[in-house]
Amino acid sequence: MSKQSSDHLSDLIKSLTKSEKRYFRLLSQQQNESQAKYMQLFDFFEQKENYSADLEGITFIKASQISNMKAHLMQKILQALRQFESAKNSEIHIREMIDYVQLLYNRGLFRQAFDILKKAYKKVAKTGNLELKLELLKWEKNLLNQSVGSQYSQNVQRVISEVEDANSKINLINQFTNLAVKLNSIYVKTGYIRNDVHLKEVQNLFYDGLPHHEEEELSIHEKLSLYRLYVNYYYFLEEMDFGYKYALKWLQLYDQHPDLKNSQLNDYLSAINQVMIAEYKLFFYKNFLKSRERLHALNEQMQKSVNENIRNRLVKYVYVHEFNRIFMLGKFNLGVKLLQKLSPDLESFIQRSDEHSRIILFYKIACLYFGDSQYHKALEWLNRVQQDEKTDLREDIHSFAKILSLIAHYELGNMEVIDYYIRSTYRFLLKKGELHLFQKYIMRFLRKLAGEFREEELIPEFRKLLNNLEPLQDIRYEKRSFIYFDIIAWLESKIMGISVQNRIQERAREKMR
């Protein structure tokens, strides 16, 4: 058995909760000799920490049988999980009911099939899942053809009308989601808008791809997809006020239709997250705290009853937004303490995260350490950004990691390496199209300071750079540079002779809304 397939099975087994493992064992109690071997294989993977390619230690199964046994065990676990989740997950239950309809239909038991179909319709109405509704309508058409009655024509016309309506809604939702995916693929590569050409490309993509619609006439699920799309678009353009407006509309839909919160929990959680991102970036601290209460309450309520994916997302958002709260306040020392508390689980959390999330996390952690004046630790995390082979993923963060590294080296007095790193950074920024006035001013400043400088000459140099940078905050494609690192606060701290943390805290209080 290949190492990859071993890892897939072991990952599945390790992801099971205690109650899921107990349920699987109960289902497997009626063991014949072959079944007993499957359970031995299950126990082997559950107990073993590392999984070598040749699965050393398996003596109870012939080597030639391991691959088939593993595939069968994985299938049995998934079947058990489906049964286990069916009572809690309405969509899994509906798919199960559709399977029952098909089985009964194949046996010619049309009346019994129709009874289950009616029950499934009631469940679908609560979830709003249009794809499942289409599947049910398909089987209703099949059943109508087998039981022609007095209302046959009327029922057929109703089903056809519902199919057309569902298809129309699905088509519109697909156009919204396809456009959102296209926007996200550009954002994940480049980060925020760089220049007029980039802006025009994104605007053309958006408005050319946006289908005609009347918002007030849309169904709930169409509105959810539309608001999600607008949030992605405006966040990409850094027009956070507009993005916040649509994020609130997205979240308010769930408040207006609370039944959807459970069936669409993943999306509901995304709505909370997007609202909090806007509140963080707009410094709406009071609103942020209210949203934080909502997130924490959801986490406490759902931790024991949701699947592993949502549980991980809840934990991720709780901590990410706690770090964002710390950034808003400028209390980086608290962030470092929280990191130390999380330290035992941090690496496993990083491994569970996708590549995009990892790069953002590395950079945020580096900024926490920088804000706490722990420059060696900041460099460790900045190096993790720069060592990532996928420099075509969030090129903006890779670029600013290099700039922040230069400043950290300056703070540590590593003047002998500054010139080398400046040349390296210059080449990288030029290649990625990220060489703006902001970066040029900083590199020119650091190169100058790397030479012979008396202490009394430093403050005027800091003032010169500050005077050069401050006007950039009002230029669209330059001001985004200040998102990644508050260099104004760093310069002012040098001029005022205070820590960067204290100055950022003062500036944070001025920004609070």
N, C-alpha and C positions, 0 to 999 in steps of 0.2 A: 504494500500500500504506500502511495506517495506521501511525502511529508505534508504537502498541502492538504490532501484529503484527511490525513490524521488530524491536522490542526482544525479543519472545519468541524469534525466530529467532536474534538475536545472542547472547542469554543462553544459549541451548542450545549454540551453537557455542563460545562462550567457556568453557562448563563442561566441554568435552571435554578429556580428558588427551591427551598426545602419542601414546600407544599407540592410543587410540580414533580420533584423527585419522588416524593411519597406516593403521589398519584400514579406515576409511571410504574413504580414497584407493585402497587396494588393491582394494576391491570395485568402485570406480568406474573402474578402469583401462580396461575395454572401452568406450571412449567413442564414441558417434556424435556428430553435430554438436550435437544437443539436450543430450546428457549433458555435453559439454564446457562448455556454457553454465551448467549447474548447478554444475559445479566452479568456474567463474569467479565465480559468485555466492557460493559457499562461501568462496573465497579473499578476496573483497571483504569479507564480514562478519568473517572471521577477522582481517584486518589493520586494519580501520577501528576507531578508538577510540570515536567518537561517531556515533550513527545519527540523522540528520535525517529528518524526516517524508517528504521527497521523495527521499531516497537519492541525493543529488548524487554524481556520479562514475560512475554506471552508464551506460555508453554501449554495452555489448555486448548489451543486451536492450531490446526495445521497451517503452516505458512501459506499454502496455496488457497486456503479458505478465508484468510483474514479480510481480503478486499471485499468479497461478497458479504461476509458477516458484518463488516463495518457499514456497508451500504444499507443492509437490511435493518441494522440497529438504528441508523439515522432515520430511516423511514418510520420505524415503530415509535421513536421518540416524537417525531413530528405528528404522527397520528394521535398519540396520547395528548400532545399539547393542543391539538385542534379540539379534541373532546373537552379538555380542561378549560380552554378559553371560550368554548361555545356558549356557556351559561353567562359569561361576563361580556363577551364581545358580540353585539347584535349582528354585525356584518358577517362574521364567521358562521353564526347560527343561521342566518338567511341563506348563505351559500349551501349549508348543510340541508336546509329545507328544499332548496332547488334540486339538490341531488336526489332527495326522497321523491320529489315530483317526477323526476326522470325515471327513477326505478319503478314507480307505480304505473307511469304511462307505458313503459316498455312491457309491463305485464297486462296491459289492457284494463287496469283498475282506474278508470278515468274519474269517477266520482270521488274516490279517496284522494286522488292527486289534486283535484280541484279544491277539496277542503283544506289541504295543506297550503295550496297556492293562496287562498284567501287570507289565511293566517300570516303568510309571508308578506302579503301586501300591507297589512297593518304595521308590521315591523319596519318595512321599507319606508313607509310614510313618516315614521319617527326619525329615521336616519337621513332621509333626503338623498340617498345614494341613487343617482340616476342610472348608472350602469347596471346595478342590480334590478332596478325597476324595469329596464329594457329586457333583461333576461326573463323576468317574470311575465312580461307581456308576450314574449316569444312563446312561452309555454302555454299561456292562455289562448293564443291563436291556435296552437296545436290541439288543445283540448276542445276548443269551440268546433273545430273541424270534425271532431269525433262525436260530438253530441249536438247535432243540429236540432234546434227547437223553435218555438214560436217567436222568441226574441233574438234569433240568430243574427239577422241583418243589423239590428240595433246594437247588439253587443260587438259585432265585428267592426262597425263604424266607430264605436267608442274606443276600442282597442287601437284601431288605426290612428285615430285622433291623438290618443295618448302617446303612441309611438312617435308620431311626428313632433309632438310637443317636447318629448324627452330628447329626441335626436337634435332638435333645434337648440335646446338648452345645453346639451353636451357639446355641440359644435361651438357655441359661443364661449363656453367655459374653456374648451381646448384652445381656442384662439387667444384668450386672455393668458392662459398658463404657458402656452408656447412662446408668447411674446415675453413673458416674465423670465422664462428659462434663457432666452436669447440675451436679454439684458444682463442677467446674472452671469452668464458665461464671459461677457466682456468685462464686467466689474471684477470678477474673481481674477482675471488676468492682469488688468491694468490698475485697479483701484479707482479712485475718483476721477472726474473729468479733468483733462490736462490742459486743453487749449480750445480755441474756437473750432478747429477742424474736428476734434474729438467730440465736442458738444453737438455740432451739426450732425455728425454720424449717428449719435445716440438719439437725438431728437427725430431725425428722419426715420430711423428704425422704429421708434415708438409710434409716431403718428401715422406712418405708412402701414404699420401692422395692427393698429388699434381698430377693431371692427366697429361698425355703426351700432349704437345702442341707445336706449332711453333708460337712464338709471332708475327712474321711479317705476318702470314697468318690469324690471328684472326680478327674478326669483331670489330667494335668500342665498342660494349657493352661487348664483351668477354674481350677486353683489359681493360675496366673500372673495371670489376670484378677481373681480374688478378692483376692489380696494387693495388687495394684496399686490396687484400689478402696479397701482399708482404709488403705493408705499415704496416698492422697489425702484421705481423710476425717479421719484423725487429725492430719495436718499442717495441714489447714484449721482444726481445733479447737485447734491448738497443743499437742496432747497428744503431744509428741515421743517420749516413752518407748514408747508404744504403736505409734506410727508406725514407730519404729526396729525394733521387734520384727517387724513385718510386712515391712519393707524387707529385713531379714536373711533371713526365710523366702523371700521372692521371689528373692533372690540365691542362697541355698543350693540352690534348685531347679535352678538352672543348674549349680552345682557337682556336684550329684547326677546330672545328665543332661548331661554336657559336649558331647554330640553336638548339643544344641540351641543351643549358643552361636553357631555359625556361621549356622544357618538363622534364628535369632531374634536376630541381632546388635543390631538397633536396641533391642529390649526388654531384652536383657542389659546394654547400655550404660545404659539408663534405670535399671535396678536398681542398678548401681554408683553412679550419680549420686544416687539417692534415699538410699542408705545413707550416702553422704558428706555429704549435706545434714543428716541427723540427727546424725551424729558432729560436724559443725561446730557445730550449734546446742546440742548437749548438752555440748560441750567434751570429747568423748572423743578427746583428741589422739592418743594412741598408736594407737587403732583407726583414726583418720582417716589416719594415716601409712601403715598397712598397706593400706588401701583405695586410697590415693594410689599406692602401688607397683603395685597391680593395674591401675589406670587407665593409668599411664604405660607399663607393659609391654604392655597391649592397644594403646595408641597406636603404640608402636614396631613391634609385630607386624603391625598392620593397615593402616598408613598407605598402603602401596603397593598393597594388594589389595582395598580396599573402594571403594564408590561415593562420589561427591562429597558426598552428604548425610551419610553416616556419618563421612566424613573431617572435615567441618566440625564435626560434633557432638563428635567426639573432641578436636579442637583447642579448641573452646569449653569443654568440661568441664575439660580440663587447665588452662587459664588461669583459669577461674572458681574452681576449687578451690584454685589457687595463691593467688589473692586471698583466698579464705576462710581459708586457712592463715595468711596475713599478718594478717587480722583477728583470728584466734584469738590470735596472738602479740602483737598490738598494734604490730607493726613497720611503721608506715605509710610510713616513708621507703623501705623495700624495695619496697613496693607502688608508690610513685611512680616508682622506678627501673625497675620492670618495665613500667609504663605507658609510660615514655619509650622503652624498648626496643621496645615494640609499636606505638609511635606511627605509623610509616609504613603499617601495615596495619590500624590501629584503625578508621578510618572505613569501610573496605570491609567489615570484620567487622560493624560496626554495621548497615550497609545490608543485609547478608545475614540479620540477626537479625529475628525477628518483633517486633511492637510491644510485647508484654508483656516480652520479654527486654530490649528496648532501654531501657525505663523503669527496670527493675531495674539494668541496667548503668550508666546515667547516675547513679542515686542512689548506687550502690556506689563509683563513681569519685569522686563528690563527697565521700563520707565518707573516702576515702583521703586526698584533699587536705586535708580539714578536720583529720584526725588528724595530718597532717604540718604543721599550722599554715599551710598555703597557702590563705588564705581567699578571695583573688581567684579562684584556680583552682576552688575549691570552688563559688563562686557561678556560675561559667561553666557547670558541669555541672548545678547545681541549676536554673539558668534553662532548660536543655534539657529537664528534666523538666516545668517549669511552662509552657514554650512549646508543649508537646505539646497538640494540639487535643483529643485523646481523654481528657478528664479523668474520663470514666466508666470508664476502664481503670485498675485498681489505685488507687482513690480514696485508699487509706491512704497510699501512697507519695507521691502528689501533696500530701496534707495534711502529711506530715512533711517534705517538701522545703521547704514554706513555713516551717515551724518552724525547720529548720536554717538557712534563708536569713536569718531574723531574727537568729539567734545569730551567724552569719558577719558580718552588717552591724554587730552590736555589737562584735565582735572588731576590725573594721576602723575602728571609731570613727565610723561613718556615722549619728550620732545624729539628724541632721536628717530622715532617711527612716524611722526606726524607727516613729514614730507612724502614718505613712501605711500602712506595710506591716502593722502590727498590725491596723488597721481592715480592710484588704483580706483578711488571713488569717482574721480573725474571721468575716467574711461568708462566706468560702469554707467554713470548717469547719462553720459553722451550716447551710449549704446541703447539705453532704455528710453531715451527721449524725456528724461526727468531733470535735465539741467536748466533750472530756472534761476531768476535773480536771487531768490532766497539762498539756494545752495552756493551760488557763486560768491555772494557776500561772506558767507560763513567760512568757506574754504580759503578765500583770500585773507580773511581775518586770522584764521588759525595758522596759515603758512607764515604770516607776518610775525605772530607771537612765538612761533617755533624758533625764531632767530634770537639774537641777543637783545634782551629788553630789561630795563631797570623797572623796579616795582612801581615807582611813581609815574611811569609812563603807561601803565596798564589801564588805569581808570579812563583816561581820555580815549584809548582805543576801544574800550567797552562802550563808551558813549557814542563814538562814531558808528559802530556797528548797530547800536540801538536806533540811532537816527536814520540809518539806511533801511532797517527792517520795518520800523513802525508804519511807514506809508504802505508797505506791501499788504497790510491787513485789510486794506480797502480795495485791493485788486483781485478780481474773481479767481484767477488761476494761481495766484501767489498765496492768497489767504489760507488755502487748504493746508499749506505747509505747517501752519500753526496748530493744526489738529493733532499732529503726531507728537509734538513736543513744544511746550510753552517756553520757547527760547527768550521771549521778552522778559518773562519772570526770572530766567537764569541770568540774563544780562543785568537786570535791575538789582538782583541779589548781590552781584559782584560790585556794582556801583555803590549800593547802600551798605555793604559789609555785613549782610545777614545770610542765613542759609536759604537755599533755593526753596526748601519746603515752606519756610515762613513766608517768603514772598508770594508763592503760589497760593497759600492760604489767604493772604490779604486780597489777592486778585480774585480768588474764588468768591469771597464775600461780596465783592463789588459786582460780580456777574450774576449772583443769585436772583432768581425771579419767582 
